[in-house]
Amino acid sequence: MLEDFLNHEVVLDLRSPYVCLGKLAAIHEVYFELRDADLHDLRDSKTSREDYVAAAQATGIKRNRERVLVRRDEVVAIAKLAEVVDQ
């Protein structure tokens, strides 16, 4: 089922106050590997997680990492960026 997300831009909601967006390049036993990623600390702005993700969907991912590995046990949810709804 996770393979459905490969090679798509995804949103990883993390247990910590971080959100990670990028193209899911690989699924490893312990990590998700994202390329052209934006690892964002939500404490750095007053923007909510939902508003930040909606803005990324509207204007594109603001890449700050060429490659990032995110521990799978830190991920609360994964979604395709194209499937994020803004109401």
DAPE-V484005 format. One line per field, one symbol per residue. ss: DSSP state (@ for helix, = for strand, . for the rest). A space follows every 10 residues. Layout:
BEGIN
ss->???
END
This chain:
BEGIN
ss->.@@@@...== ====...=== =======... ========== =@@@....@@ @@@@@@@@@. ....====== =@@@====== @@@....
END
